[in-house]
Amino acid sequence: MKLTAVYQKVAEGYIGFVEELPGANTQGVTIEETRKNLREAALMVLEANRTLSEEQLPLDNVIKENLVLYEAS
């Protein structure tokens, strides 16, 4: 799956966010630093969402499985 990273030059360096993943945003002095930070932010948002979901799910009547959005061609 591919997500869209958006970067904007600002006075302090760069800001970045992931269009499809609310909450995944960051900043950095250089574009390279901002890219690295954004990858980390996206992974942290996904992990936090997973943890919150697990904490809120009932213990019974739950089915969990992998979801493949795109098949390799």
C-alpha atoms as an extended CHARMM CRD file, in Angstrom:
* protein
*
        73  EXT
         1         1  MET       CA              0.0000000000        0.0000000000        0.0000000000  PROA      1               0.0000000000
         2         2  LYS       CA              1.2670000000        3.4560000000       -0.8370000000  PROA      2               0.0000000000
         3         3  LEU       CA              0.3820000000        6.5600000000        1.1380000000  PROA      3               0.0000000000
         4         4  THR       CA              0.8360000000       10.1850000000        0.1190000000  PROA      4               0.0000000000
         5         5  ALA       CA              3.4100000000       12.2750000000        1.9720000000  PROA      5               0.0000000000
         6         6  VAL       CA              3.0000000000       16.0390000000        1.6710000000  PROA      6               0.0000000000
         7         7  TYR       CA              5.8560000000       18.4180000000        2.5050000000  PROA      7               0.0000000000
         8         8  GLN       CA              5.8500000000       22.1810000000        2.7780000000  PROA      8               0.0000000000
         9         9  LYS       CA              8.8130000000       24.5030000000        3.1270000000  PROA      9               0.0000000000
        10        10  VAL       CA              8.4540000000       26.8650000000        6.0920000000  PROA      10              0.0000000000
        11        11  ALA       CA             10.8090000000       29.3750000000        7.7060000000  PROA      11              0.0000000000
        12        12  GLU       CA             12.0770000000       26.8070000000       10.2340000000  PROA      12              0.0000000000
        13        13  GLY       CA             12.6060000000       24.0200000000        7.6560000000  PROA      13              0.0000000000
        14        14  TYR       CA              9.8490000000       21.6560000000        6.5190000000  PROA      14              0.0000000000
        15        15  ILE       CA              6.5680000000       20.3100000000        7.7680000000  PROA      15              0.0000000000
        16        16  GLY       CA              5.1090000000       17.0510000000        6.5260000000  PROA      16              0.0000000000
        17        17  PHE       CA              1.9740000000       14.9820000000        6.8570000000  PROA      17              0.0000000000
        18        18  VAL       CA              0.3590000000       11.8660000000        5.4070000000  PROA      18              0.0000000000
        19        19  GLU       CA             -2.8390000000       12.6760000000        3.4980000000  PROA      19              0.0000000000
        20        20  GLU       CA             -4.5280000000        9.3500000000        4.2370000000  PROA      20              0.0000000000
        21        21  LEU       CA             -3.4920000000        9.0530000000        7.8800000000  PROA      21              0.0000000000
        22        22  PRO       CA             -4.8140000000       11.8060000000       10.1780000000  PROA      22              0.0000000000
        23        23  GLY       CA             -2.4320000000       12.5400000000       13.0130000000  PROA      23              0.0000000000
        24        24  ALA       CA              0.7000000000       11.5170000000       11.1020000000  PROA      24              0.0000000000
        25        25  ASN       CA              2.5200000000       14.8230000000       10.8570000000  PROA      25              0.0000000000
        26        26  THR       CA              5.9540000000       16.1270000000       11.7220000000  PROA      26              0.0000000000
        27        27  GLN       CA              8.5980000000       18.7220000000       11.0360000000  PROA      27              0.0000000000
        28        28  GLY       CA             12.3160000000       18.8860000000       10.4080000000  PROA      28              0.0000000000
        29        29  VAL       CA             15.1380000000       21.2200000000        9.5110000000  PROA      29              0.0000000000
        30        30  THR       CA             15.8470000000       19.3940000000        6.2190000000  PROA      30              0.0000000000
        31        31  ILE       CA             13.5880000000       17.4970000000        3.8460000000  PROA      31              0.0000000000
        32        32  GLU       CA             15.5340000000       14.3020000000        4.6110000000  PROA      32              0.0000000000
        33        33  GLU       CA             14.9980000000       14.7330000000        8.3600000000  PROA      33              0.0000000000
        34        34  THR       CA             11.3140000000       15.4440000000        7.7700000000  PROA      34              0.0000000000
        35        35  ARG       CA             10.9320000000       12.2960000000        5.6260000000  PROA      35              0.0000000000
        36        36  LYS       CA             12.5530000000       10.1810000000        8.3390000000  PROA      36              0.0000000000
        37        37  ASN       CA             10.4050000000       11.7730000000       11.0320000000  PROA      37              0.0000000000
        38        38  LEU       CA              7.2460000000       11.2620000000        8.9510000000  PROA      38              0.0000000000
        39        39  ARG       CA              7.8970000000        7.5420000000        8.5240000000  PROA      39              0.0000000000
        40        40  GLU       CA              8.2960000000        7.2580000000       12.2940000000  PROA      40              0.0000000000
        41        41  ALA       CA              5.1600000000        9.3480000000       12.9200000000  PROA      41              0.0000000000
        42        42  ALA       CA              3.0740000000        7.1820000000       10.5590000000  PROA      42              0.0000000000
        43        43  LEU       CA              4.2280000000        3.9970000000       12.2720000000  PROA      43              0.0000000000
        44        44  MET       CA              3.4870000000        5.5000000000       15.6910000000  PROA      44              0.0000000000
        45        45  VAL       CA             -0.0430000000        6.5140000000       14.6440000000  PROA      45              0.0000000000
        46        46  LEU       CA             -0.7580000000        3.0310000000       13.2860000000  PROA      46              0.0000000000
        47        47  GLU       CA              0.5550000000        1.3740000000       16.4430000000  PROA      47              0.0000000000
        48        48  ALA       CA             -1.3850000000        3.7560000000       18.7020000000  PROA      48              0.0000000000
        49        49  ASN       CA             -4.5850000000        3.1060000000       16.7490000000  PROA      49              0.0000000000
        50        50  ARG       CA             -4.0270000000       -0.6410000000       17.0200000000  PROA      50              0.0000000000
        51        51  THR       CA             -3.4720000000       -0.3940000000       20.7810000000  PROA      51              0.0000000000
        52        52  LEU       CA             -6.5630000000        1.7760000000       21.3010000000  PROA      52              0.0000000000
        53        53  SER       CA             -8.6610000000       -0.6290000000       19.2690000000  PROA      53              0.0000000000
        54        54  GLU       CA             -7.4490000000       -3.6280000000       21.2530000000  PROA      54              0.0000000000
        55        55  GLU       CA             -8.1820000000       -1.8620000000       24.5400000000  PROA      55              0.0000000000
        56        56  GLN       CA            -11.7430000000       -1.0270000000       23.4570000000  PROA      56              0.0000000000
        57        57  LEU       CA            -12.6970000000       -4.3640000000       21.8910000000  PROA      57              0.0000000000
        58        58  PRO       CA            -14.8030000000       -6.8380000000       23.8420000000  PROA      58              0.0000000000
        59        59  LEU       CA            -12.9980000000      -10.0500000000       24.7190000000  PROA      59              0.0000000000
        60        60  ASP       CA            -15.4830000000      -12.3110000000       22.9310000000  PROA      60              0.0000000000
        61        61  ASN       CA            -17.1790000000      -12.3610000000       19.5360000000  PROA      61              0.0000000000
        62        62  VAL       CA            -14.2470000000      -10.6800000000       17.7820000000  PROA      62              0.0000000000
        63        63  ILE       CA            -12.6440000000      -11.8880000000       14.5610000000  PROA      63              0.0000000000
        64        64  LYS       CA             -9.3400000000      -10.3320000000       13.5250000000  PROA      64              0.0000000000
        65        65  GLU       CA             -7.6030000000      -10.9810000000       10.2120000000  PROA      65              0.0000000000
        66        66  ASN       CA             -5.1540000000       -9.3180000000        7.8540000000  PROA      66              0.0000000000
        67        67  LEU       CA             -6.6380000000       -6.9600000000        5.2810000000  PROA      67              0.0000000000
        68        68  VAL       CA             -4.8410000000       -6.7600000000        1.9460000000  PROA      68              0.0000000000
        69        69  LEU       CA             -5.7620000000       -3.5960000000        0.0750000000  PROA      69              0.0000000000
        70        70  TYR       CA             -3.7380000000       -4.2540000000       -3.0730000000  PROA      70              0.0000000000
        71        71  GLU       CA             -2.6460000000       -7.5630000000       -4.5090000000  PROA      71              0.0000000000
        72        72  ALA       CA              0.8390000000       -7.6820000000       -6.0210000000  PROA      72              0.0000000000
        73        73  SER       CA              0.6780000000       -7.8650000000       -9.7860000000  PROA      73              0.0000000000
